[in-house]
Amino acid sequence: MALPCRCECYHSPRRPLHGTRYGHSVSTRTTPPFRADHVGSLLRPPELLSARQQFAEGAIDAAALAEVEDAAIRQAVALQEGIGLKVATDGEFRRTSWHMDFIYQLGGIERGEEQLAVAFKNTEGATSFTSAALHVRGKVTLEHTIFADAFNFLKAQTTTAVPKLTIPSPSMVHYRGGQAAIDPNVYPDVEEFWSDLSEAYAQEIRRLADLGCTYLQLDDTSLAYVNDPKQREMLAERGDDPARQHLRYIAQMNAALKAKPEGMAVTTHLCRGNFQSYWAAEGGYEFVAEALFNELAVDGFFLEYDDPRSGDFSPLRHVPKDKIVVLGLVTTKRGELESKDDLKRRIDEASRYVPLEQLCLSPQCGFSSTVEGNRLTFDDEVAKLRLVVETAAEVWG
């Protein structure tokens, strides 16, 4: 839904497209994040879903599943490059979920026997996402470079686009279970847990850089969720400090980024939940904005802004001059295609708070944060990605 426009918009004949409001023309971007970008996950093609089901039933082996994954990823990369995107991901096609496939590979972390249900909702009603709990049963370590083979394969497929790898932020290891998920016999002092967790991530980032990864994204729901008073109530009930939890998460992410090499762009994506077109939290960014934008040591922020649930653009006034904001204006939760004029109006609205030179455009979230995917078609997905590319070209040149 577009915000009301109270100014001359980009599509107005009285106003040129290229940022003259700021006294200069804006440039294209040759380093990530790009003017036209996307969060990462893509709808799984039917043949991949079928192969995953056959593998789960024991009808095919891991090698046969990998062949189907490889073919689907080749097609996905060709699609992204063909549309004109300067970034390509593997669609997260080898994962069941955007975060747990990574987290369970950290040393010291185990699946719990109990199941956790996370409440989701949308305008039609409510649902829940159920997954195994996680427990910290040993010292957190990095036993191998997680997603190394997946990144190497992605990198080998790209020709014109920069390969981007997406991984969950360190906060995601803690947010769902909190202190109760950490064995006090392993970590009697929680500071040691945080230190080990950040060091494991720092090692992962160093190793990914050695593989040639120059675009890494830390996906995070916690820093978006805590903007919701109901989520802060939940944190208080389980014994966390809701007023400062985001500061702890920012500090630990920064500790993980201490090894970020020169030449690697790191962004973060903030999400209020994305499961089969349902969401989990709501609220604008104001609660975290000042600390988030000024203290988190990333190069850019992918921010949900596809409907009023994410608030207005005023928190962007805290964005410093050296950070990029990727406006997630194109929803992945519905198939209806946004209009270019509405997108341009909203970009103009955002540029009241942060210069156009520091803005980019993307879908609001991934199209398939879990293997099930959101409620839209492959053609819808392609149309939305193409819309992002075309709109960005008209706004930024």
C-alpha positions as CSV (number, residue, x, y, z in Angstrom):
1,M,0.0,0.0,0.0
2,A,1.5,3.3,-1.0
3,L,1.9,6.1,1.5
4,P,0.0,9.3,0.7
5,C,2.1,11.5,-1.5
6,R,2.3,15.2,-0.4
7,C,5.0,16.3,-2.8
8,E,6.0,16.4,-6.5
9,C,6.6,12.7,-7.4
10,Y,9.2,11.2,-9.7
11,H,6.6,10.5,-12.4
12,S,5.4,14.1,-12.4
13,P,6.3,16.0,-15.7
14,R,7.4,18.9,-13.5
15,R,10.3,16.9,-12.0
16,P,13.1,14.9,-13.5
17,L,13.9,11.4,-12.2
18,H,17.5,11.6,-11.1
19,G,17.7,13.2,-7.7
20,T,18.0,16.8,-8.6
21,R,16.3,17.6,-5.3
22,Y,19.7,17.1,-3.7
23,G,21.5,19.2,-6.2
24,H,23.3,16.4,-8.0
25,S,22.5,13.3,-10.0
26,V,22.7,9.9,-8.3
27,S,25.0,7.2,-9.5
28,T,24.6,3.5,-10.3
29,R,26.2,1.2,-7.8
30,T,28.9,-1.2,-8.8
31,T,29.3,-2.7,-5.3
32,P,26.6,-4.3,-3.1
33,P,23.9,-3.6,-2.2
34,F,22.7,-2.7,-5.7
35,R,20.1,-0.3,-6.8
36,A,17.9,-3.3,-7.8
37,D,18.5,-6.1,-5.3
38,H,16.6,-8.9,-3.6
39,V,16.6,-10.6,-0.3
40,G,17.5,-14.1,-1.4
41,S,15.1,-17.0,-1.3
42,L,13.1,-18.0,-4.4
43,L,10.1,-20.2,-4.9
44,R,11.2,-23.8,-5.2
45,P,10.3,-25.3,-8.6
46,P,7.9,-28.3,-8.6
47,E,10.6,-30.7,-9.7
48,L,12.7,-29.7,-6.7
49,L,9.8,-30.1,-4.3
50,S,9.1,-33.5,-5.8
51,A,12.7,-34.6,-5.4
52,R,12.8,-33.5,-1.8
53,Q,9.7,-35.5,-1.1
54,Q,11.2,-38.6,-2.8
55,F,14.4,-38.2,-0.8
56,A,12.4,-37.9,2.4
57,E,10.6,-41.2,1.5
58,G,13.9,-42.9,0.7
59,A,13.0,-43.2,-3.0
60,I,16.2,-41.4,-4.1
61,D,19.5,-40.8,-2.5
62,A,21.4,-37.6,-1.6
63,A,23.3,-37.6,-4.9
64,A,20.1,-37.7,-6.9
65,L,18.6,-34.9,-4.9
66,A,21.8,-32.8,-5.4
67,E,21.5,-33.3,-9.2
68,V,18.0,-31.8,-9.1
69,E,19.1,-29.0,-6.8
70,D,22.0,-28.2,-9.1
71,A,19.8,-28.0,-12.2
72,A,17.3,-25.7,-10.4
73,I,20.0,-23.4,-9.1
74,R,21.5,-23.1,-12.6
75,Q,18.1,-22.0,-13.9
76,A,17.6,-19.6,-11.0
77,V,20.9,-17.9,-11.6
78,A,20.2,-17.6,-15.3
79,L,16.8,-16.1,-14.5
80,Q,18.3,-13.5,-12.2
81,E,21.0,-12.5,-14.6
82,G,18.5,-12.5,-17.5
83,I,16.2,-10.1,-15.7
84,G,19.1,-7.7,-15.2
85,L,19.9,-8.2,-11.6
86,K,23.5,-7.5,-10.5
87,V,23.1,-10.0,-7.7
88,A,22.3,-13.7,-7.8
89,T,21.6,-16.2,-5.0
90,D,20.9,-19.9,-5.2
91,G,17.4,-19.2,-4.0
92,E,18.2,-21.1,-0.8
93,F,17.1,-24.2,-2.8
94,R,19.2,-26.6,-0.7
95,R,17.5,-25.5,2.5
96,T,14.3,-26.4,4.3
97,S,14.3,-23.1,6.2
98,W,16.3,-19.9,5.9
99,H,17.9,-20.2,9.3
100,M,17.8,-23.6,11.0
101,D,19.8,-25.4,8.2
102,F,22.7,-23.1,9.2
103,I,22.2,-23.0,13.0
104,Y,22.1,-26.8,13.4
105,Q,25.5,-27.1,11.8
106,L,27.2,-25.0,14.5
107,G,29.1,-27.2,17.0
108,G,27.5,-27.4,20.4
109,I,23.9,-26.9,19.1
110,E,21.5,-29.8,18.9
111,R,17.9,-30.3,17.8
112,G,15.5,-30.6,20.7
113,E,13.0,-33.4,20.9
114,E,10.2,-30.9,21.7
115,Q,8.5,-28.9,18.9
116,L,8.2,-25.1,19.0
117,A,5.2,-23.5,17.4
118,V,5.7,-19.9,16.3
119,A,2.4,-17.9,15.7
120,F,1.9,-16.2,12.4
121,K,-1.0,-14.3,11.0
122,N,-2.2,-12.2,8.1
123,T,-5.4,-10.5,7.1
124,E,-7.1,-13.9,6.5
125,G,-6.4,-15.4,9.9
126,A,-3.7,-17.2,11.9
127,T,-1.4,-20.2,11.5
128,S,1.8,-21.5,13.1
129,F,5.2,-22.7,12.0
130,T,6.4,-25.7,13.9
131,S,10.0,-26.7,14.1
132,A,12.3,-28.6,16.4
133,A,13.7,-26.7,19.4
134,L,17.4,-26.0,19.6
135,H,19.6,-26.5,22.6
136,V,23.1,-25.4,23.4
137,R,24.5,-28.6,24.8
138,G,28.2,-27.9,24.2
139,K,30.7,-25.1,23.6
140,V,29.6,-23.3,20.4
141,T,32.2,-23.8,17.7
142,L,32.6,-23.8,13.9
143,E,33.4,-27.3,12.9
144,H,33.4,-26.7,9.2
145,T,32.6,-23.8,6.8
146,I,28.9,-23.9,6.7
147,F,27.4,-23.6,3.2
148,A,30.9,-23.8,1.6
149,D,29.9,-26.2,-1.1
150,A,26.6,-24.3,-1.8
151,F,28.5,-21.1,-2.2
152,N,31.2,-22.6,-4.4
153,F,28.5,-24.0,-6.7
154,L,26.7,-20.7,-6.9
155,K,29.8,-18.8,-7.6
156,A,30.6,-21.2,-10.5
157,Q,27.2,-20.5,-12.1
158,T,27.4,-16.7,-12.1
159,T,28.6,-14.8,-15.1
160,T,27.4,-11.2,-14.8
161,A,26.0,-11.1,-11.3
162,V,27.7,-11.0,-7.9
163,P,26.9,-14.2,-5.9
164,K,25.3,-13.4,-2.6
165,L,25.2,-15.8,0.3
166,T,22.6,-15.4,3.0
167,I,23.0,-16.8,6.5
168,P,21.0,-16.1,9.8
169,S,22.5,-13.6,12.1
170,P,24.0,-14.7,15.5
171,S,20.9,-13.3,17.2
172,M,18.8,-16.1,15.7
173,V,20.6,-18.7,17.8
174,H,19.4,-16.9,20.9
175,Y,16.0,-15.2,20.1
176,R,13.8,-18.2,19.8
177,G,14.8,-20.1,22.9
178,G,16.5,-17.4,25.0
179,Q,18.5,-18.3,28.1
180,A,16.4,-21.4,28.7
181,A,18.0,-23.0,25.6
182,I,21.5,-22.7,27.0
183,D,22.7,-25.5,29.2
184,P,24.0,-23.7,32.4
185,N,26.5,-26.6,33.0
186,V,28.1,-25.7,29.7
187,Y,27.8,-21.9,30.1
188,P,27.4,-20.9,33.7
189,D,28.4,-17.4,32.5
190,V,26.3,-16.4,29.6
191,E,29.0,-14.0,28.5
192,E,31.1,-17.0,27.5
193,F,28.3,-18.2,25.3
194,W,28.1,-14.9,23.5
195,S,31.8,-14.8,23.1
196,D,32.0,-18.3,21.6
197,L,29.0,-17.7,19.3
198,S,30.5,-14.5,17.9
199,E,33.9,-16.1,17.4
200,A,32.3,-19.0,15.5
201,Y,30.6,-16.5,13.2
202,A,33.8,-14.5,12.8
203,Q,35.6,-17.7,11.7
204,E,32.7,-18.4,9.3
205,I,33.0,-15.0,7.8
206,R,36.8,-15.3,7.4
207,R,36.4,-18.7,5.7
208,L,33.7,-17.5,3.3
209,A,35.9,-14.6,2.3
210,D,38.7,-17.1,1.6
211,L,36.2,-18.8,-0.8
212,G,35.7,-15.6,-2.7
213,C,32.5,-14.4,-1.1
214,T,32.2,-10.7,-1.5
215,Y,28.5,-10.2,-0.7
216,L,27.2,-11.7,2.6
217,Q,23.8,-11.1,4.1
218,L,22.9,-11.7,7.8
219,D,19.2,-12.3,8.0
220,D,17.6,-11.3,11.2
221,T,14.1,-11.3,12.6
222,S,14.9,-10.3,16.2
223,L,15.8,-6.7,15.5
224,A,12.5,-6.3,13.7
225,Y,10.4,-8.3,16.2
226,V,11.5,-6.2,19.2
227,N,9.8,-3.2,17.7
228,D,6.5,-5.0,18.5
229,P,5.3,-4.4,22.1
230,K,3.9,-7.9,22.2
231,Q,7.3,-9.4,21.4
232,R,8.9,-7.2,24.1
233,E,6.3,-8.6,26.6
234,M,7.4,-12.1,25.6
235,L,11.0,-11.2,26.3
236,A,10.2,-9.8,29.7
237,E,8.2,-12.9,30.6
238,R,11.1,-15.2,29.9
239,G,13.5,-13.1,31.9
240,D,15.3,-11.1,29.1
241,D,15.7,-7.3,29.1
242,P,13.3,-6.1,26.4
243,A,14.6,-2.5,26.7
244,R,18.2,-3.5,25.8
245,Q,17.9,-6.9,24.0
246,H,18.5,-5.2,20.6
247,L,21.7,-3.6,22.0
248,R,23.0,-7.0,23.0
249,Y,22.3,-8.4,19.5
250,I,23.9,-5.5,17.8
251,A,27.0,-5.9,19.9
252,Q,27.3,-9.6,19.2
253,M,26.8,-9.1,15.5
254,N,29.6,-6.5,15.5
255,A,31.8,-8.9,17.3
256,A,31.1,-11.5,14.6
257,L,31.9,-8.8,11.9
258,K,35.3,-8.0,13.4
259,A,36.9,-10.3,10.8
260,K,35.1,-8.8,7.9
261,P,37.7,-8.4,5.2
262,E,38.1,-5.4,3.0
263,G,36.2,-6.0,-0.2
264,M,33.4,-8.0,1.4
265,A,30.0,-6.2,1.6
266,V,27.8,-7.3,4.5
267,T,24.2,-6.3,4.8
268,T,21.4,-7.3,7.1
269,H,17.8,-8.0,6.4
270,L,15.2,-7.2,9.0
271,C,12.0,-9.2,8.8
272,R,8.8,-9.5,10.9
273,G,8.2,-13.1,9.8
274,N,7.6,-14.7,6.4
275,F,5.9,-18.1,6.3
276,Q,3.5,-19.0,3.5
277,S,2.5,-15.3,3.2
278,Y,1.9,-15.0,7.0
279,W,3.8,-12.7,9.3
280,A,4.6,-12.8,13.1
281,A,5.2,-9.2,14.3
282,E,4.4,-5.6,13.5
283,G,5.5,-2.1,14.4
284,G,7.8,0.6,12.9
285,Y,11.5,0.7,13.3
286,E,11.6,3.6,15.8
287,F,12.4,1.5,18.9
288,V,15.7,0.2,17.4
289,A,16.5,2.8,14.7
290,E,19.1,5.0,16.4
291,A,21.2,2.2,17.7
292,L,20.6,-0.1,14.7
293,F,21.6,2.4,12.0
294,N,24.5,4.1,13.8
295,E,26.0,1.1,15.7
296,L,25.6,-2.0,13.6
297,A,28.7,-2.4,11.5
298,V,27.1,-3.5,8.2
299,D,27.2,-1.8,4.9
300,G,23.5,-1.8,4.2
301,F,20.0,-2.6,5.6
302,F,17.3,-4.5,3.8
303,L,14.1,-3.1,5.4
304,E,10.5,-4.3,5.0
305,Y,8.3,-1.5,3.9
306,D,5.5,-3.2,1.9
307,D,2.5,-2.3,4.0
308,P,1.6,-0.1,7.1
309,R,2.6,-3.0,9.4
310,S,6.2,-1.8,9.0
311,G,5.5,1.8,10.0
312,D,6.6,5.0,8.2
313,F,9.9,6.2,6.9
314,S,10.7,8.6,9.7
315,P,13.1,6.3,11.5
316,L,15.4,6.6,8.5
317,R,16.4,10.0,9.7
318,H,18.9,8.2,11.9
319,V,20.7,6.6,9.0
320,P,24.3,7.9,8.8
321,K,25.9,9.0,5.5
322,D,28.0,5.9,5.0
323,K,25.1,3.4,5.1
324,I,22.8,2.2,2.4
325,V,19.1,1.4,2.9
326,V,17.4,-1.1,0.6
327,L,13.7,-0.3,0.6
328,G,11.6,-3.4,0.5
329,L,8.6,-1.9,-1.2
330,V,7.6,-4.8,-3.4
331,T,5.7,-7.4,-1.3
332,T,6.5,-11.1,-1.6
333,K,3.3,-12.0,0.3
334,R,0.8,-11.4,-2.5
335,G,0.9,-11.9,-6.2
336,E,-0.6,-8.6,-7.2
337,L,1.9,-6.4,-8.9
338,E,2.7,-3.0,-7.6
339,S,2.7,0.0,-10.0
340,K,5.9,1.9,-10.8
341,D,4.3,5.2,-10.0
342,D,3.4,4.0,-6.5
343,L,6.9,2.7,-5.9
344,K,8.4,6.0,-7.1
345,R,6.1,7.9,-4.8
346,R,7.3,5.8,-1.9
347,I,10.9,6.2,-2.8
348,D,10.4,9.9,-2.9
349,E,8.8,9.8,0.5
350,A,11.8,7.9,1.9
351,S,14.2,10.4,0.4
352,R,12.8,13.0,2.7
353,Y,14.7,11.3,5.5
354,V,17.8,9.8,3.8
355,P,19.3,11.0,0.5
356,L,18.3,9.2,-2.7
357,E,22.0,8.4,-3.2
358,Q,21.8,6.1,-0.2
359,L,18.6,4.2,-1.3
360,C,18.1,1.1,-3.2
361,L,15.0,-1.1,-4.0
362,S,14.1,-4.7,-3.4
363,P,11.2,-7.0,-2.6
364,Q,10.2,-6.8,1.1
365,C,11.4,-10.3,1.9
366,G,12.3,-13.6,0.3
367,F,9.7,-15.4,-1.8
368,S,10.2,-18.7,0.1
369,S,11.8,-18.3,3.5
370,T,10.8,-22.0,4.1
371,V,10.5,-24.7,1.5
372,E,6.8,-24.3,1.2
373,G,7.0,-20.8,-0.3
374,N,4.6,-17.9,-0.2
375,R,1.2,-17.7,-1.9
376,L,2.2,-16.4,-5.3
377,T,3.2,-18.0,-8.6
378,F,6.5,-18.3,-10.4
379,D,5.3,-15.8,-12.9
380,D,4.4,-13.4,-10.1
381,E,7.9,-13.8,-8.7
382,V,9.5,-13.0,-12.1
383,A,7.2,-10.0,-12.6
384,K,8.1,-8.6,-9.2
385,L,11.8,-9.0,-9.7
386,R,11.6,-7.5,-13.2
387,L,9.6,-4.6,-11.7
388,V,12.4,-3.9,-9.2
389,V,15.0,-3.8,-11.9
390,E,12.9,-1.5,-14.2
391,T,11.9,0.9,-11.5
392,A,15.4,1.2,-10.2
393,A,16.7,1.9,-13.7
394,E,14.2,4.7,-14.1
395,V,14.8,6.2,-10.7
396,W,18.6,5.9,-10.4
397,G,19.6,5.6,-14.1
